[in-house]
Amino acid sequence: MKIGIIGAGTIGASLAEKLVRAGYKVEISNSRGPDSLQNLVAQLGPNAAAVTNEEAACNEVVILAVRWENTDQVLTPLRQQLTGKIIIDTTNPFIQNKWLFTLPKGVAASEIIASKVPGARIVKAFNNLLAKWITTDPEVPGGLRVTFISGDDEQAKSIVGKIITDLKFAPIDLGTLKDGELSQAGRALAGINLIQLNE
Ligand SMILES: NC(=O)c1ccc[n+]([C@@H]2O[C@H](COP(=O)([O-])OP(=O)(O)OC[C@H]3O[C@@H](n4cnc5c(N)ncnc54)[C@H](OP(=O)(O)O)[C@@H]3O)[C@@H](O)[C@H]2O)c1
């Protein structure tokens, strides 16, 4: 399976590396264009390609790994193209190192992302983890690191759950996108290095 990744920073590049290691192909993009990603894809090997956002968005599953303030710029031009696609939303409403507490209680960040691409199937994942827990090995002695998932499309969640399991994280389903608010920055389940024990 080939997965598009929009955003090639800490989270995008790390997930690309884990996906390739797990046998997936990836197509990854950033704001500066494919030429600027040649070193990264060379390190990732033949199952990785540097592409434009439009090309990354052609995949059935697309990881959104850009900063909150760039989500409009990325998603607006891809609105039509992303209809029916599964978007793994790794973003947090976090701007310039300050939690964006201005999101009213009861507003899930991924519902805001979903409103930018109304036809897409959004699954929130990985956002609850600090970068150091995403970049390192999720298989730890005695168990697997947990990432919460949430979404309104059960089939999409199941596909994303399988991908997460392939990466050796343990997915825990919180429920709908609204329920996923609990995992976003500033809320109760964010920033916890939770391990699901093997027994
Ligand atoms: N870092 C964490 O601890 C952490 C943990 C969990 C979730 N998250 C969330 O994950 C997301 C990514 O975080 P990060 O730490 O990986 O950020 P980052 O290192 O700053 O990387 C952001 C990436 O987005 C790309 N980008 C910006 N504008 C773009 C555009 N218009 N089109 C395509 N790509 C664009 C940047 O490309 P250029 O470099 O070419 O501009 C860069 O590759 C954020 O929403 C963050 O809240 C972060």
The ligand as a MOL file (V3000), in Angstrom:
LIG
                    3D

  0  0  0     0  0            999 V3000
M  V30 BEGIN CTAB
M  V30 COUNTS 48 52 0 0 0
M  V30 BEGIN ATOM
M  V30 1 N 6.4190 17.8520 17.1140 0
M  V30 2 C 5.5950 17.2640 17.9980 0
M  V30 3 O 5.9340 17.0230 19.1820 0
M  V30 4 C 4.2400 16.8320 17.5640 0
M  V30 5 C 3.6280 15.7400 18.1790 0
M  V30 6 C 2.3630 15.3330 17.7460 0
M  V30 7 C 1.7230 16.0500 16.7440 0
M  V30 8 N 2.3440 17.1320 16.1930 0 CHG=1
M  V30 9 C 1.6440 17.8710 15.1460 0
M  V30 10 O 2.1430 17.3860 13.9080 0
M  V30 11 C 2.1310 18.4420 12.9510 0
M  V30 12 C 3.5280 18.5390 12.3390 0
M  V30 13 O 4.4350 18.8790 13.3660 0
M  V30 14 P 6.0150 18.8240 13.1270 0
M  V30 15 O 6.6180 18.9230 14.4730 0
M  V30 16 O 6.3600 17.7000 12.2330 0 CHG=-1
M  V30 17 O 6.2320 20.2090 12.3490 0
M  V30 18 P 7.5410 20.6460 11.5120 0
M  V30 19 O 8.7100 19.8490 11.9120 0
M  V30 20 O 7.5990 22.1260 11.5980 0
M  V30 21 O 7.1750 20.2280 10.0070 0
M  V30 22 C 6.1460 20.8580 9.3140 0
M  V30 23 C 6.2100 20.4040 7.8720 0
M  V30 24 O 5.0840 20.9680 7.2070 0
M  V30 25 C 5.5380 21.3850 5.9280 0
M  V30 26 N 4.6550 22.3800 5.3440 0
M  V30 27 C 4.3970 23.6460 5.7730 0
M  V30 28 N 3.5680 24.2550 4.9090 0
M  V30 29 C 3.3010 23.3650 3.9190 0
M  V30 30 C 2.5510 23.4010 2.7360 0
M  V30 31 N 1.8730 24.5040 2.3730 0
M  V30 32 N 2.5300 22.3140 1.9460 0
M  V30 33 C 3.2100 21.1860 2.2980 0
M  V30 34 N 3.9500 21.0820 3.4110 0
M  V30 35 C 3.9970 22.1700 4.2110 0
M  V30 36 C 6.9090 21.9310 6.1870 0
M  V30 37 O 7.6020 22.0060 4.9660 0
M  V30 38 P 8.7720 23.1000 4.7430 0
M  V30 39 O 9.8310 22.7690 5.7350 0
M  V30 40 O 9.1620 22.9120 3.3130 0
M  V30 41 O 8.1160 24.4330 5.0100 0
M  V30 42 C 7.4630 20.8410 7.1150 0
M  V30 43 O 7.9530 19.7730 6.3570 0
M  V30 44 C 1.7180 19.7130 13.6980 0
M  V30 45 O 0.3640 19.9980 13.4480 0
M  V30 46 C 1.9220 19.3510 15.1680 0
M  V30 47 O 1.0130 20.0390 16.0390 0
M  V30 48 C 3.5930 17.5180 16.5500 0
M  V30 END ATOM
M  V30 BEGIN BOND
M  V30 1 1 1 2
M  V30 2 2 2 3
M  V30 3 1 2 4
M  V30 4 1 4 5
M  V30 5 2 4 48
M  V30 6 2 5 6
M  V30 7 1 6 7
M  V30 8 2 7 8
M  V30 9 1 8 9
M  V30 10 1 8 48
M  V30 11 1 9 10
M  V30 12 1 9 46
M  V30 13 1 10 11
M  V30 14 1 11 12
M  V30 15 1 11 44
M  V30 16 1 12 13
M  V30 17 1 13 14
M  V30 18 2 14 15
M  V30 19 1 14 16
M  V30 20 1 14 17
M  V30 21 1 17 18
M  V30 22 2 18 19
M  V30 23 1 18 20
M  V30 24 1 18 21
M  V30 25 1 21 22
M  V30 26 1 22 23
M  V30 27 1 23 24
M  V30 28 1 23 42
M  V30 29 1 24 25
M  V30 30 1 25 26
M  V30 31 1 25 36
M  V30 32 1 26 27
M  V30 33 1 26 35
M  V30 34 2 27 28
M  V30 35 1 28 29
M  V30 36 1 29 30
M  V30 37 2 29 35
M  V30 38 1 30 31
M  V30 39 2 30 32
M  V30 40 1 32 33
M  V30 41 2 33 34
M  V30 42 1 34 35
M  V30 43 1 36 37
M  V30 44 1 36 42
M  V30 45 1 37 38
M  V30 46 2 38 39
M  V30 47 1 38 40
M  V30 48 1 38 41
M  V30 49 1 42 43
M  V30 50 1 44 45
M  V30 51 1 44 46
M  V30 52 1 46 47
M  V30 END BOND
M  V30 END CTAB
M  END
